[in-house]
Amino acid sequence: MQGILYEETSVLSFLFLTVVLGGGTAWMTGRACARTWKPVAVLILYVLLLGAAVRFIHYAVFGGTLLSAQYYIADTIILMIIGLVAFRFTRTDQMVSQYYWLYTRSGPLSWREIG
């Protein structure tokens, strides 16, 4: 996996920075976009910028490569998945709580019409 997803000598630094810190930020970004009824396209733009910020922190703290398309894409895909799951989870909660007479929860990330 080293060399494909991350370039640091330890997988723990990758997991901490990309998954824990970056993922937590992506989760909060997805949640904020859903709570303010923004479209998914806005979330995607924010996560692309967040991916660049995470790549910069990899460079500044761990001495990674700043301008590496491979590692930027790997970081951004992980952040995008987390952000989109948070968006969908929050949007589902909104739909079933605000429109309870129209929709019911059919899973953690989906809703369906009543009737």
C-alpha beads as a LAMMPS data file, in Angstrom:
LAMMPS data file: protein, C-alpha beads

115 atoms
114 bonds

1 atom types
1 bond types

-500.0 500.0 xlo xhi
-500.0 500.0 ylo yhi
-500.0 500.0 zlo zhi

Masses

1 110.0

Atoms # bond

1 1 1 0.000 0.000 0.000
2 1 1 2.910 2.338 0.661
3 1 1 3.635 4.172 -2.527
4 1 1 0.095 3.770 -3.827
5 1 1 -2.021 5.573 -1.215
6 1 1 0.617 7.271 0.882
7 1 1 4.304 8.092 0.796
8 1 1 5.129 8.440 4.490
9 1 1 7.214 5.812 6.239
10 1 1 4.392 4.999 8.640
11 1 1 0.802 4.144 7.814
12 1 1 -0.190 5.728 11.142
13 1 1 0.753 9.206 9.955
14 1 1 -1.347 8.706 6.825
15 1 1 -4.299 7.372 8.817
16 1 1 -4.076 10.155 11.381
17 1 1 -3.761 13.018 8.922
18 1 1 -5.935 11.894 6.026
19 1 1 -8.538 9.699 7.665
20 1 1 -8.879 11.167 11.173
21 1 1 -8.167 14.894 10.729
22 1 1 -9.078 15.270 7.052
23 1 1 -11.952 12.805 7.329
24 1 1 -13.372 14.597 10.336
25 1 1 -13.211 17.861 8.447
26 1 1 -14.817 16.240 5.394
27 1 1 -17.589 14.840 7.622
28 1 1 -18.298 18.280 9.070
29 1 1 -18.188 19.850 5.597
30 1 1 -20.671 17.335 4.218
31 1 1 -22.913 17.843 7.214
32 1 1 -22.764 21.641 6.880
33 1 1 -23.593 21.531 3.163
34 1 1 -26.581 19.278 3.808
35 1 1 -27.864 21.327 6.743
36 1 1 -27.818 24.518 4.668
37 1 1 -29.505 22.736 1.717
38 1 1 -26.575 23.297 -0.636
39 1 1 -26.290 20.993 -3.665
40 1 1 -23.765 18.170 -3.840
41 1 1 -21.710 20.138 -6.391
42 1 1 -20.801 22.666 -3.689
43 1 1 -19.661 19.850 -1.420
44 1 1 -17.489 18.433 -4.192
45 1 1 -15.813 21.819 -4.689
46 1 1 -15.161 22.143 -0.951
47 1 1 -13.702 18.643 -0.733
48 1 1 -11.401 19.313 -3.690
49 1 1 -10.035 22.315 -1.789
50 1 1 -9.818 20.245 1.390
51 1 1 -7.796 17.636 -0.489
52 1 1 -5.278 20.330 -1.428
53 1 1 -5.087 21.445 2.210
54 1 1 -4.486 17.883 3.420
55 1 1 -1.798 17.447 0.758
56 1 1 -0.123 20.642 1.991
57 1 1 -0.123 19.378 5.580
58 1 1 1.449 16.109 4.389
59 1 1 4.155 18.249 2.786
60 1 1 4.656 20.663 5.684
61 1 1 4.583 18.195 8.579
62 1 1 5.801 14.905 7.156
63 1 1 7.979 16.096 4.272
64 1 1 5.767 14.564 1.592
65 1 1 5.523 15.642 -2.002
66 1 1 3.397 18.763 -2.387
67 1 1 2.573 18.607 -6.081
68 1 1 1.806 14.934 -6.573
69 1 1 -1.321 14.152 -8.558
70 1 1 -1.343 10.517 -7.417
71 1 1 -1.365 11.289 -3.692
72 1 1 -3.716 14.249 -4.104
73 1 1 -6.225 12.021 -5.883
74 1 1 -5.861 9.279 -3.253
75 1 1 -6.393 11.740 -0.386
76 1 1 -9.272 13.460 -2.150
77 1 1 -11.096 10.205 -2.949
78 1 1 -10.996 9.208 0.715
79 1 1 -12.217 12.651 1.777
80 1 1 -14.908 12.640 -0.921
81 1 1 -16.320 9.317 0.272
82 1 1 -16.478 10.529 3.867
83 1 1 -18.004 13.886 2.870
84 1 1 -20.653 12.327 0.627
85 1 1 -21.659 9.789 3.286
86 1 1 -22.022 12.601 5.824
87 1 1 -24.048 14.649 3.337
88 1 1 -26.416 11.781 2.603
89 1 1 -26.741 10.798 6.278
90 1 1 -27.636 14.370 7.259
91 1 1 -29.966 14.874 4.287
92 1 1 -31.823 11.660 5.180
93 1 1 -32.239 12.882 8.732
94 1 1 -33.542 16.220 7.450
95 1 1 -36.039 14.681 5.070
96 1 1 -37.577 12.278 7.585
97 1 1 -37.726 14.833 10.410
98 1 1 -38.926 17.897 8.482
99 1 1 -41.266 16.062 6.123
100 1 1 -42.388 13.271 8.444
101 1 1 -45.822 13.078 6.798
102 1 1 -44.255 12.382 3.379
103 1 1 -41.125 10.312 4.039
104 1 1 -39.878 7.564 6.285
105 1 1 -36.353 6.304 6.767
106 1 1 -35.533 3.187 4.739
107 1 1 -31.893 3.006 5.833
108 1 1 -29.177 5.193 7.269
109 1 1 -28.593 6.882 3.903
110 1 1 -32.009 6.751 2.246
111 1 1 -35.675 7.543 2.653
112 1 1 -38.880 6.523 0.904
113 1 1 -42.344 7.919 0.458
114 1 1 -45.026 6.851 2.902
115 1 1 -47.893 4.978 1.367

Bonds

1 1 1 2
2 1 2 3
3 1 3 4
4 1 4 5
5 1 5 6
6 1 6 7
7 1 7 8
8 1 8 9
9 1 9 10
10 1 10 11
11 1 11 12
12 1 12 13
13 1 13 14
14 1 14 15
15 1 15 16
16 1 16 17
17 1 17 18
18 1 18 19
19 1 19 20
20 1 20 21
21 1 21 22
22 1 22 23
23 1 23 24
24 1 24 25
25 1 25 26
26 1 26 27
27 1 27 28
28 1 28 29
29 1 29 30
30 1 30 31
31 1 31 32
32 1 32 33
33 1 33 34
34 1 34 35
35 1 35 36
36 1 36 37
37 1 37 38
38 1 38 39
39 1 39 40
40 1 40 41
41 1 41 42
42 1 42 43
43 1 43 44
44 1 44 45
45 1 45 46
46 1 46 47
47 1 47 48
48 1 48 49
49 1 49 50
50 1 50 51
51 1 51 52
52 1 52 53
53 1 53 54
54 1 54 55
55 1 55 56
56 1 56 57
57 1 57 58
58 1 58 59
59 1 59 60
60 1 60 61
61 1 61 62
62 1 62 63
63 1 63 64
64 1 64 65
65 1 65 66
66 1 66 67
67 1 67 68
68 1 68 69
69 1 69 70
70 1 70 71
71 1 71 72
72 1 72 73
73 1 73 74
74 1 74 75
75 1 75 76
76 1 76 77
77 1 77 78
78 1 78 79
79 1 79 80
80 1 80 81
81 1 81 82
82 1 82 83
83 1 83 84
84 1 84 85
85 1 85 86
86 1 86 87
87 1 87 88
88 1 88 89
89 1 89 90
90 1 90 91
91 1 91 92
92 1 92 93
93 1 93 94
94 1 94 95
95 1 95 96
96 1 96 97
97 1 97 98
98 1 98 99
99 1 99 100
100 1 100 101
101 1 101 102
102 1 102 103
103 1 103 104
104 1 104 105
105 1 105 106
106 1 106 107
107 1 107 108
108 1 108 109
109 1 109 110
110 1 110 111
111 1 111 112
112 1 112 113
113 1 113 114
114 1 114 115
